[in-house]
């Protein structure tokens, strides 16, 4: 098998694993806060066991460590709102909201990167609005708060993804991920007393949740991240982006097959999903002629975003 074809299959497998994060979020019975806290903590601790990460930490300037730590706070808020959207609605709704991230990215990145807005990208943002309206009309009323929270999560993806792109060349990816997720876990520890909850904010997971958390942290985070690093050596940035855009598609299909989400969502929801995903796939075609992002930059923009969804 040619290296490019093998890399393409590896990226598809990674995206499929990232799609499972929404399913696992629905199956884990823990509330969003402890779920995210355990996931971030487990991955950060695992990375700290790698000598390469410690060497990267020692070599990184203090100012840059603080920059990545700040991004880690945004990552924590993104994951918290993403899993809250799953708990408030369902996995399909949360995955659909995350599909809005590339649209937000088209609007946010020029501001963060200090470049002019592209009119074509703004038109994509406008084109998504009818799709969002159909999605909202296609879910039960009590799930609409989940859409609002999920949309905030997608906006946070765009912000921290743009920031990661800005700093991507200044640190080893594993070291950066360790800083961001470790800082995120610390931030959530400090944030917990300010959030409404009953009982202890952080609880030991039962056997069922502990097993699923291990799958989430290592099977759907570290494993695809490592595979993606290898595959990206043989794929173009454009080709990778087109594959990673399939993440919400996989997540919605998995939710339908494994969770039966279709029983509570009507045809307007799926019509809206089609509109949103069309815009998501059109976006890289329109921006292909611009200076393409480097392959490593794509690691800074999802679940597929520096192992950060």
C-alpha positions, 0 to 999 in steps of 0.5 A: 500500500502506498504511503499516501493511501495508508496515511489517508486510511489512518486519518479516517480512522483517527476521525472515526475515533474522534467521532466516538468522543460524543458517544462516550460523552453520552454513555458516561454517567458522570456530569460534564465537569468531572468527565472533562476533568478526569479526561484532561488529567489522565491524558496530562499525567500520561504525557508527563511520563514521557521523557520527551515531554519533560525535555520539551518543557525545559526547553520552552521559554516561560512566556510561551508556556504561559501562552499555551496555558492560556489556550488550555483554559479555553480548551477546558471551557470548550470541552466542558460546554461540549459535554454539557451540550451532550447532557442537555440535548444528545450526541447528535445535537452536540456534534452538529454544533461542533460542525459550526466550528469551521464557520466560526474559524473563518470569522475569528481567525482573521481577527486573531491572525491580523489579516483581512476578512475574506468575503467568501468566508463571510458568505459561508457564515451567512449561508449557515444561518438557515441550517442553524434555524432548521436544526433548532426547529428540528429538536424538542424544545427542552433540548434547545438549551443544548444547542446554545451551549454547543454553539458556544463550544464551537466558538471556543474551538475556533478561538483556541484553534486560531491561537494554536495555529499562531503558536504551533511552530514554537513547541513540540506537539506532545509538550504543548498538549501536556501543557494545555490539558494539564492547565485545563485540569487545574483550571477546572479544579479552581472553577468547580466551587463557582459552578452549581452542583450537588454533592462533590464536584469531582467524584470517583467514577464507578467501574463502568465510567472508569472503563469508558474514561480510559477509552476516551482518554487513551483510545480517542485522544492519545492513540489518534493523536499519535497516528495523526502525527505519523499520517500528516507526514504523507498528506497535504493540509487540504486533504487532511482538512477535508477528512477531519471535516467528516468528524461530525458526520461520523459522530451523528451516524454513530449516535443514530446507530448506537444511541437511537438519536433519530427517534427524538429528532425530525427531518428538519434537524437533518436538513439543517445538518446537511446545510451546515455540513455543505458549508463546512466542506465548501470552506476549504475549497474556497480557501485552497488558493490562499497560503495553505496552512501547514500540516502541523497547524491542523493539529491546532484546530479540533478533537482533531484539533491538537487532540482537543475536542 
